[in-house]
Amino acid sequence: MDQTTARPLRVAVIGAGASGIVTAIKLREIGISDIAVFEKATDLGGTWRDNIYPGAACDIPSHLYSFSFAPNPGWSRAYSAQAEIEQYLQACVDRFGLAGHFRFGQDVTDAAFDEPAGRWRLRTAAGGSLTARVLVWATGPLSEPLVPDLPGIDDFGGRVVHTAAWDGTYDFRGQRVAVVGTGASAVQVVPELQPLAAELVVYQRSAPWIVPRNDRPIGPGRRWLYRRFPPARLAVRAWIYLRLELLLGPVLLGRDERRQRLLEKLAAAYRRRQIADPALRAVLEPDYRLGCKRVLVSDDYYPALTRPNVEVVPAAVSRLRASSVVDALGGEREVDAVVFATGFRAAEPSFAGRVHGVGGQLLSAAWQTGMTAYLGSTVPGFPNLFLLIGPNTTLGHNSMVYMIESHLNYVVDAVGFLDRPGIGTVDVRRDVAERFDRRVQAELATATWATGGCTSWYLDRRGRNTTMWSRPTYRFRRETRRFHAADYVVRSGATTASASPPPAGR
Ligand code: NAP
């Protein structure tokens, strides 16, 4: 691929997960078909292609965790498993005829804004290059598995896997297995590994808050109803949205302590019902406020921990040795395999070290004091670059699909604006971006993620929350409904040299 001398692409999209797929669908809807979606893997699906560990499923009900414009009346369960969601994404690609837009096996290693041309120049690992007028970065916050940098990890002679880079060839039957971590991935994989493993050691650095999942199949009668009578499916979708938004949203945003206490009591009662042994129960009691880390939903995690082949070690893993795991309390256990359910590099993504804006400035340098973007999407000095589900757009309680669709309203409107005659580039005004960041950080300062007495992947090394949205989700929908040109420095033509006065906002 060498398209540098050819006509630039109108839009280059990086990442073929849910965000990249919706970008292609929505841009095609406004008549833009000169789009290429670059994907380093050999298939689409993003999170739902990579997270194939046993038990991987969505913890948001499927009728909400699907696109509003592509309903699926046939979801088989309340909470669908990974394979069904991946199939759904593939079905969307087929239905909207997008296959021709994907460039698989193309890892974009460098993106640099060419100021005189007003274009992005991209290079791939395979040595290809191309230019694009608009760059949409859609790799999402949970695409880089994080394995802790533990001493001795290279000396360990057994199998090491991460939940987001699963090794399907390894047979866990009869093995001594260590699971490191007790987050959303761990509570799904532990109940699946427990019946297979001879011994299962769960390393818990901090105990999660867990509430019932109440997963169940959706029977043929209901599926028939949803197919024949779409308002019934829509009503279910609206009910799920409202329930999630109104029940947990105010707690996470630090606006309803009474409800937080009530939910903590309900979660404690659930723990009592599921765990008879008081000693184990005490180990599983969180020492921070509900909502500070993601509230987990599970029907089978606690029961799995009560099985005789399972041991919960209430400590961090501090090192590995040739055939054992050493914990922070000094314990050492012989194991055959270590499963890292240790999450993702979300607060400081490595792609920021590959994107150069005006004057060659790296995005990682612009984010030296913490990642931030206007409406989670645009960064001063990086014209015509749109991040999807960028900084401060993640949720702890509702569907990310809703956020992705909201973000796309904004990006599609912006691309439509850039298509107007004489418009070259848009670069978010620094004062606008800084004001937005101050607002978000001020709002997050009183949210449970900051005040609840825990650390989490929501916070970066400095303790700054660079990942979560700070308001109810419908506010995000409203704020991203339209692109306002007045928030941007708008430059005309194909050159950034001739500045034209910013047009009035729309
Ligand atoms: P995570 O929430 O970041 O959890 C990582 C876990 O690893 C934490 O329990 C952490 O402990 C632990 N850990 C890290 N280093 C450790 C060490 N040295 N020793 C012991 N424990 C260690 O990662 P995740 O479970 O993969 O989930 C990440 C996010 O992905 C979720 O919050 C959610 O947004 C998403 N997700 C969603 C689903 C779904 O169903 N939709 C499923 C999986 C994941 P501390 O808690 O003490 O830091």
Boltz pocket constraint, residues with backbone or C-beta under 6 A from the ligand:
constraints:
  - pocket:
      binder: B
      contacts: [[A, 57], [A, 58], [A, 59], [A, 60], [A, 142], [A, 148], [A, 163], [A, 180], [A, 181], [A, 182], [A, 183], [A, 184], [A, 185], [A, 186], [A, 188], [A, 203], [A, 204], [A, 205], [A, 206], [A, 293], [A, 294], [A, 315], [A, 316], [A, 317], [A, 318], [A, 341], [A, 342], [A, 343], [A, 344], [A, 395], [A, 455], [A, 456], [A, 457]]
      max_distance: 6.0
